[in-house]
Amino acid sequence: MVLIAGAGLSMAAPSNLPSAAAIAAVAKTEYDARYGGLRPPLPVDIEDQAELFFQKGELGVYLNEFIDPDVFAAKPNPGHIAVADLLLSRGLQAAVTTNVDVLVETAGQSLLGQVFTGIDGTAVASPPGGAAPMLKIHGCWVQERQNTVWAPGQLTAPPVVARIASSETWLQNALLDKDLLIVGYSTDWDYLNQVIAQTLGAVSPASVLVVDPSTTANFASKAPDLAALAGRAKKGAFHLQTSGSDFLDELRLSFSKVFIHRAIAKGVAAYELLVGHPPSAPSLEAPDLDNDTLWQVRRDLLGCKPSKPARQSMPHDEPAVGLTLLQIREAGGTADGPYWKVGGRVVRVIRGSGSFLHALEGEYRWDMPPVAAPDVVVAVGADDVGLPADLARRPDGSIARGAGPSWMTRATFEATL
C-alpha cells in the first residue's frame, strides 16, 4: 500500500494548520498595511499573491516577509502519527504528500524513529536500510523553504520543473500495481494539486481507496485527476466518507492488532503439543488497547531495544514468543497496559533472541521507572549465563543500584507460572 496525503491531513485537530485562505488573508493584511496607497493592494488568493512576487523574482521576499515562519509548526495529529508509524514499520511501502510541514517527521521522532523524506524522485530512490520513503512533492519548509511550491509559475521553472520530472519517473515505478490510499485532499490548496495531476500521469494502480468526507460525486467534481486515477485501478476503486486523520488512526490500530495476532498465532502448534488441545480463540486476539500501548507491545514482540522504533510489519518467525503469550492468557492473564497481569504479578514479555539475560537487564534498566515497572520481565530466547546485572551506569556517568523487576528466561518463567 502507498499513501497519497493532501493538505487536509494537517488541517485536522489538534494540528489545525491554517487553510490557504487564512494564510493569504494574513499576508494581505500585512502587505496592505505596510504599503498603503504606495502600491496596488495584494490579491486575495494565495496563488495570485505568490505568483505576483514570483514573476518579479521575489518569491523569497514573499515567504520571508509575509508568511509566518512558524505557520506550519503544530502538534502532530493521530493521522500524522499513524503515517509515521506505518512508514517506520513498513506497513506502507511509500508515501507522497503535498504538505510542506514536518508533522509526519515530528511524529516519527516521538515514535523513536526518523522518517526518511525527499523532495524529488532522486532523493527518495535509495532510502537507507530499505526504509519506506515519503516524497514531499511540493518541497519541505525545513529542507528547502525558499523552493517550496506556492506559485503556478514555479511548475514550469527551475528548480521545481526538474523536481517534478524526477518525481514523475519515480512515481511511475513506485505506484505500479500498488494499492493506493488517498487521504486529505483539499480544494483550498487546489492549484498545488496540479503537481499531483502531472506527476501521477498514466500510473495504473492495483486499487484505490479514497478517504474523503464529501460524497463520491462531489469528490470526482473537485478532484477530477484523482478520480481519473481511481478509474484506472485494475481491481477497482472505493470511497469511504470519513475524516482522513480518524481513518489513519483506525488503520494503525488494525495494523497493530493484526501484528500481535500473528505473533501469538505462531505459538499455537507448540501450545497444542504441550497441553493436548488448542488454545481458546480469545487468547489469539490482541487486547483491546489504545494505539500507543499496542505500539509498545509490538516493540516488545520485535525485541526493540530502548529508544529504538518498531521497524517491521511482520513479527519474527519465533514460536516461543507466541507460546509464552498463549500460556499467560490461558492461565487467566489479562492486559495491564503494555504488560500482562497473571498470578498476581505484572509481567512484561520481550523478545530476547541472541542476547544474554544480564545484558538485557542492563540495557532496559532506565526503560522501566520503578513506579511503573512490572514484577517480572521474561526475555524469550535470551540465555542466562549467571552473570549479575545489579550494577548499571547511568547516562550521566554516575553509578546506581536499585531494585527492579525480576528478569527470567522463558524456561524459568514457565516453571514459576
C-alpha positions as CSV (number, residue, x, y, z in Angstrom):
1,M,0.0,0.0,0.0
2,V,1.2,3.5,-0.9
3,L,-0.3,6.7,0.7
4,I,-1.1,9.9,-1.1
5,A,-1.8,12.6,1.5
6,G,-3.1,16.1,1.0
7,A,-3.3,19.3,3.0
8,G,-6.5,18.2,4.7
9,L,-4.5,15.8,6.8
10,S,-2.6,18.6,8.6
11,M,-5.8,20.7,9.0
12,A,-7.3,18.1,11.4
13,A,-7.2,18.6,15.1
14,P,-5.0,19.0,17.1
15,S,-2.7,20.2,14.3
16,N,-5.2,22.7,12.9
17,L,-2.8,24.1,10.4
18,P,-4.4,27.1,8.7
19,S,-6.0,27.0,5.3
20,A,-4.6,28.7,2.2
21,A,-7.3,31.4,2.5
22,A,-6.3,32.1,6.1
23,I,-2.6,32.4,5.3
24,A,-3.4,34.6,2.3
25,A,-5.6,36.9,4.5
26,V,-2.8,37.5,7.0
27,A,-0.3,38.2,4.2
28,K,-2.7,40.6,2.5
29,T,-3.4,42.5,5.8
30,E,0.4,42.9,6.5
31,Y,1.2,43.9,2.9
32,D,-1.6,46.4,2.5
33,A,-0.9,48.0,5.9
34,R,2.8,48.3,5.1
35,Y,2.4,49.8,1.6
36,G,-1.0,51.6,1.8
37,G,-1.6,53.7,-1.3
38,L,2.0,53.3,-2.4
39,R,1.3,50.1,-4.3
40,P,-1.8,48.3,-5.5
41,P,-3.4,46.1,-2.8
42,L,-2.2,42.5,-2.7
43,P,-4.5,39.9,-4.4
44,V,-6.8,37.9,-2.2
45,D,-5.9,34.4,-3.3
46,I,-2.7,32.9,-2.2
47,E,-1.6,31.6,-5.6
48,D,-2.1,35.1,-7.1
49,Q,-0.1,36.7,-4.2
50,A,2.8,34.2,-4.7
51,E,2.7,34.5,-8.5
52,L,2.9,38.3,-8.2
53,F,6.2,38.0,-6.3
54,F,7.5,35.1,-8.3
55,Q,7.2,36.9,-11.6
56,K,9.3,39.7,-10.1
57,G,11.9,37.2,-8.9
58,E,11.0,38.0,-5.3
59,L,9.2,34.8,-4.1
60,G,11.8,34.7,-1.3
61,V,10.6,38.2,-0.1
62,Y,7.0,37.0,0.0
63,L,7.9,33.9,2.1
64,N,10.3,35.8,4.4
65,E,8.2,39.0,4.9
66,F,4.6,37.9,4.7
67,I,4.4,34.2,5.6
68,D,4.8,33.5,9.3
69,P,7.9,31.2,9.7
70,D,6.0,29.2,12.3
71,V,2.8,28.8,10.3
72,F,3.4,25.1,9.8
73,A,4.5,24.4,13.3
74,A,2.0,22.4,15.3
75,K,1.3,19.2,17.2
76,P,1.0,16.1,15.0
77,N,-2.5,14.7,14.9
78,P,-3.3,11.0,15.1
79,G,-3.2,10.8,11.3
80,H,0.4,12.0,11.3
81,I,1.4,9.6,14.0
82,A,-0.3,6.7,12.1
83,V,1.6,7.6,8.8
84,A,4.9,7.8,10.7
85,D,4.4,4.5,12.4
86,L,3.3,2.7,9.2
87,L,6.3,4.2,7.3
88,L,8.8,3.2,10.0
89,S,7.2,-0.2,10.3
90,R,7.0,-0.6,6.5
91,G,3.2,-1.1,6.8
92,L,3.2,1.5,4.0
93,Q,5.7,1.0,1.2
94,A,5.9,4.7,0.5
95,A,4.0,7.9,0.9
96,V,3.5,11.0,-1.3
97,T,2.4,14.2,0.3
98,T,1.6,17.7,-0.9
99,N,2.3,19.1,2.6
100,V,5.4,21.1,3.2
101,D,5.2,20.8,7.0
102,V,7.3,18.3,9.0
103,L,4.5,16.9,11.2
104,V,4.9,13.4,10.0
105,E,8.7,13.6,10.6
106,T,8.0,15.1,14.1
107,A,5.6,12.2,14.8
108,G,8.2,9.8,13.7
109,Q,10.7,11.1,16.3
110,S,8.1,10.7,19.0
111,L,8.0,7.1,17.9
112,L,11.8,6.9,18.3
113,G,12.4,6.9,14.5
114,Q,13.4,9.1,11.7
115,V,11.0,9.1,8.7
116,F,13.0,9.3,5.5
117,T,11.9,12.1,3.2
118,G,13.0,13.7,0.0
119,I,11.7,16.5,-2.3
120,D,12.2,14.7,-5.6
121,G,12.4,11.2,-7.1
122,T,16.1,11.1,-7.0
123,A,16.2,11.8,-3.3
124,V,13.8,9.1,-2.3
125,A,15.0,6.5,-4.8
126,S,17.6,4.9,-2.5
127,P,16.3,5.1,1.1
128,P,18.8,3.9,3.7
129,G,18.3,0.4,5.1
130,G,15.3,-0.2,2.9
131,A,13.3,2.5,4.7
132,A,9.8,3.4,3.3
133,P,10.3,6.9,1.9
134,M,8.0,9.9,1.8
135,L,8.1,12.1,-1.2
136,K,7.3,15.7,-0.4
137,I,6.2,16.7,-3.8
138,H,5.7,20.5,-3.0
139,G,9.0,20.7,-1.2
140,C,9.8,21.0,2.5
141,W,9.5,24.0,4.8
142,V,12.7,22.8,6.6
143,Q,14.8,21.3,3.8
144,E,14.4,24.0,1.1
145,R,11.9,26.6,2.3
146,Q,12.7,29.1,-0.5
147,N,11.9,26.4,-3.1
148,T,8.6,25.2,-1.7
149,V,5.8,25.5,-4.3
150,W,3.5,28.4,-3.9
151,A,3.1,30.0,-7.3
152,P,1.8,28.3,-10.5
153,G,4.7,29.8,-12.4
154,Q,7.1,27.6,-10.4
155,L,5.8,24.5,-12.0
156,T,7.5,25.3,-15.3
157,A,10.6,27.0,-13.9
158,P,13.8,25.6,-12.3
159,P,14.3,24.0,-9.8
160,V,10.7,22.8,-9.4
161,V,10.3,21.7,-13.0
162,A,13.2,19.3,-12.7
163,R,11.9,18.1,-9.4
164,I,8.5,17.3,-10.9
165,A,10.2,15.4,-13.8
166,S,12.2,13.4,-11.3
167,S,9.2,12.7,-9.2
168,E,7.1,11.6,-12.1
169,T,9.8,9.0,-13.1
170,W,9.9,7.6,-9.5
171,L,6.2,7.5,-9.1
172,Q,5.7,5.5,-12.3
173,N,7.7,2.7,-10.7
174,A,6.7,3.2,-7.0
175,L,2.9,3.2,-7.7
176,L,2.8,0.5,-10.3
177,D,0.4,-2.3,-9.2
178,K,0.2,-0.9,-5.7
179,D,-2.9,-0.3,-3.6
180,L,-3.3,3.5,-3.2
181,L,-4.8,5.2,-0.2
182,I,-5.7,8.8,-0.9
183,V,-6.3,10.9,2.2
184,G,-6.7,14.6,2.9
185,Y,-7.5,16.1,-0.5
186,S,-8.2,19.8,0.0
187,T,-9.6,22.2,-2.6
188,D,-8.3,25.1,-0.5
189,W,-4.8,24.4,-2.0
190,D,-6.3,23.3,-5.3
191,Y,-3.7,24.9,-7.6
192,L,-1.0,22.9,-6.0
193,N,-2.8,19.7,-6.9
194,Q,-1.7,20.3,-10.5
195,V,1.6,18.8,-9.4
196,I,-0.2,15.6,-8.4
197,A,-2.1,15.5,-11.6
198,Q,1.1,16.0,-13.6
199,T,3.3,13.5,-11.7
200,L,0.8,10.7,-11.5
201,G,0.5,10.8,-15.3
202,A,-0.5,7.4,-16.6
203,V,0.1,5.5,-13.3
204,S,-2.1,2.3,-13.2
205,P,-2.5,1.2,-9.6
206,A,-3.9,-2.1,-8.4
207,S,-6.7,-0.5,-6.4
208,V,-7.6,2.9,-5.0
209,L,-9.2,3.8,-1.7
210,V,-10.3,7.4,-1.4
211,V,-11.0,8.6,2.2
212,D,-12.8,11.9,2.0
213,P,-15.8,13.4,3.9
214,S,-17.6,14.5,0.7
215,T,-19.8,12.4,-1.5
216,T,-18.3,10.4,-4.3
217,A,-19.9,12.7,-6.9
218,N,-18.5,15.8,-5.2
219,F,-15.0,14.3,-4.9
220,A,-15.0,13.5,-8.6
221,S,-16.0,17.0,-9.3
222,K,-13.4,18.7,-7.1
223,A,-10.6,16.2,-7.9
224,P,-11.1,15.0,-11.4
225,D,-7.4,13.9,-11.8
226,L,-7.6,11.8,-8.7
227,A,-10.9,10.4,-9.8
228,A,-9.4,9.5,-13.2
229,L,-6.6,7.8,-11.3
230,A,-9.2,5.7,-9.4
231,G,-10.8,4.9,-12.7
232,R,-7.6,3.3,-13.9
233,A,-7.3,1.0,-10.9
234,K,-7.2,-2.7,-12.0
235,K,-9.0,-4.1,-9.0
236,G,-11.4,-1.3,-8.5
237,A,-11.8,2.0,-6.6
238,F,-13.5,2.6,-3.3
239,H,-14.6,5.7,-1.4
240,L,-15.0,6.0,2.3
241,Q,-16.8,9.1,3.6
242,T,-14.9,9.9,6.8
243,S,-12.1,12.0,8.3
244,G,-8.7,11.1,6.9
245,S,-7.0,11.5,10.3
246,D,-9.6,9.3,12.0
247,F,-9.3,6.7,9.3
248,L,-5.5,6.6,9.6
249,D,-5.7,6.3,13.3
250,E,-8.1,3.3,13.0
251,L,-5.8,1.8,10.3
252,R,-2.9,1.9,12.6
253,L,-4.9,0.2,15.4
254,S,-5.9,-2.6,13.0
255,F,-2.3,-2.9,11.8
256,S,-1.1,-3.4,15.4
257,K,-3.9,-5.9,16.3
258,V,-3.1,-8.0,13.2
259,F,0.6,-7.9,14.0
260,I,0.0,-9.1,17.6
261,H,-2.4,-11.8,16.5
262,R,0.2,-13.1,14.0
263,A,2.9,-13.1,16.7
264,I,0.6,-15.1,19.1
265,A,-0.6,-17.5,16.4
266,K,3.0,-18.6,15.7
267,G,2.9,-20.4,19.1
268,V,-0.3,-22.4,18.5
269,A,1.3,-25.6,17.3
270,A,3.7,-25.7,20.2
271,Y,0.9,-25.0,22.7
272,E,-1.2,-27.9,21.3
273,L,1.7,-30.3,21.6
274,L,2.3,-29.2,25.2
275,V,-1.3,-29.4,26.5
276,G,-3.0,-31.6,24.1
277,H,-5.7,-29.1,22.9
278,P,-5.8,-25.8,21.0
279,P,-5.9,-22.5,22.9
280,S,-9.2,-20.6,23.1
281,A,-10.0,-18.2,20.4
282,P,-9.8,-15.1,22.6
283,S,-6.3,-15.9,23.6
284,L,-5.2,-15.4,20.0
285,E,-6.5,-11.9,19.7
286,A,-4.8,-8.7,20.5
287,P,-6.1,-7.0,23.7
288,D,-8.4,-4.0,23.3
289,L,-5.9,-1.2,24.0
290,D,-5.1,2.2,22.6
291,N,-2.7,2.8,19.7
292,D,0.2,3.9,21.8
293,T,0.0,0.9,24.1
294,L,-0.3,-1.5,21.2
295,W,2.8,0.1,19.7
296,Q,4.7,-0.6,22.8
297,V,3.5,-4.3,22.7
298,R,4.7,-4.5,19.1
299,R,8.1,-3.2,20.0
300,D,8.5,-5.8,22.8
301,L,7.4,-8.6,20.5
302,L,10.1,-7.5,18.0
303,G,12.7,-7.1,20.7
304,C,13.3,-3.4,20.0
305,K,15.9,-2.0,22.4
306,P,15.0,1.1,24.4
307,S,14.9,4.2,22.3
308,K,14.6,2.2,19.1
309,P,11.5,2.3,16.8
310,A,9.4,-0.6,15.6
311,R,10.7,-1.2,12.0
312,Q,9.0,-4.4,10.9
313,S,5.5,-5.0,9.5
314,M,5.6,-8.7,10.4
315,P,6.6,-10.5,13.7
316,H,9.7,-12.7,13.7
317,D,9.1,-16.4,13.0
318,E,9.7,-17.4,16.6
319,P,7.0,-19.7,18.0
320,A,8.4,-19.3,21.6
321,V,7.2,-15.7,21.8
322,G,3.7,-16.7,20.8
323,L,3.7,-19.7,23.1
324,T,4.7,-17.5,26.1
325,L,1.8,-15.2,25.4
326,L,-0.6,-18.1,24.9
327,Q,0.4,-19.7,28.2
328,I,-0.1,-16.4,30.0
329,R,-3.5,-15.8,28.6
330,E,-4.7,-19.4,29.0
331,A,-3.6,-19.1,32.7
332,G,-6.0,-16.2,33.1
333,G,-3.6,-13.4,32.2
334,T,-5.1,-10.1,31.2
335,A,-3.7,-7.0,29.7
336,D,-2.2,-4.4,32.1
337,G,-1.2,-1.5,29.8
338,P,1.6,-3.0,27.6
339,Y,2.2,-5.7,30.1
340,W,0.2,-8.8,31.4
341,K,-1.2,-9.5,34.8
342,V,-1.2,-13.2,35.7
343,G,-1.0,-15.0,39.1
344,G,-1.0,-11.7,40.9
345,R,2.1,-10.4,39.1
346,V,2.6,-7.9,36.3
347,V,4.7,-9.5,33.5
348,R,6.5,-7.9,30.6
349,V,7.3,-10.2,27.6
350,I,10.3,-9.2,25.5
351,R,11.9,-11.0,22.5
352,G,15.5,-11.5,23.6
353,S,16.8,-13.9,21.0
354,G,20.6,-14.0,20.7
355,S,21.1,-11.9,23.9
356,F,22.3,-12.6,27.5
357,L,19.8,-12.1,30.2
358,H,22.2,-9.9,32.3
359,A,23.0,-7.7,29.3
360,L,19.3,-7.1,28.5
361,E,18.6,-6.2,32.1
362,G,21.4,-3.6,32.0
363,E,20.1,-2.2,28.7
364,Y,16.5,-1.9,29.9
365,R,17.3,-0.6,33.4
366,W,16.3,3.0,32.6
367,D,13.4,2.0,30.3
368,M,11.2,1.0,33.3
369,P,10.9,3.6,36.1
370,P,10.3,1.8,39.5
371,V,6.8,3.4,39.8
372,A,5.7,1.8,36.5
373,A,8.0,-1.3,36.4
374,P,6.5,-4.8,36.1
375,D,7.2,-7.5,38.6
376,V,8.7,-9.8,36.1
377,V,10.4,-9.4,32.7
378,V,10.5,-12.6,30.5
379,A,13.2,-12.4,27.9
380,V,12.1,-15.0,25.4
381,G,15.1,-16.6,23.7
382,A,17.7,-15.0,26.0
383,D,20.4,-17.1,27.6
384,D,21.1,-16.9,31.3
385,V,24.9,-17.3,32.0
386,G,24.6,-16.4,35.6
387,L,26.3,-13.0,35.4
388,P,24.9,-10.3,37.7
389,A,23.2,-7.1,36.4
390,D,22.8,-5.3,39.6
391,L,25.4,-2.6,38.7
392,A,24.4,-0.1,36.0
393,R,26.0,3.0,34.7
394,R,23.6,5.9,34.2
395,P,23.8,8.0,31.0
396,D,25.2,10.9,33.1
397,G,28.1,8.7,34.2
398,S,27.0,8.1,37.8
399,I,26.8,4.6,39.3
400,A,23.4,3.5,40.7
401,R,22.0,0.4,42.3
402,G,18.3,-0.3,42.8
403,A,15.6,-2.9,42.9
404,G,13.8,-3.6,39.7
405,P,11.8,-6.4,38.1
406,S,12.9,-10.0,38.2
407,W,14.4,-11.0,34.9
408,M,13.7,-14.5,33.7
409,T,14.3,-16.7,30.8
410,R,11.3,-18.4,29.2
411,A,12.1,-21.7,30.9
412,T,12.3,-20.2,34.3
413,F,9.1,-18.2,33.9
414,E,7.3,-21.3,32.6
415,A,8.3,-23.2,35.7
416,T,7.1,-20.4,38.1
417,L,3.9,-19.9,36.1
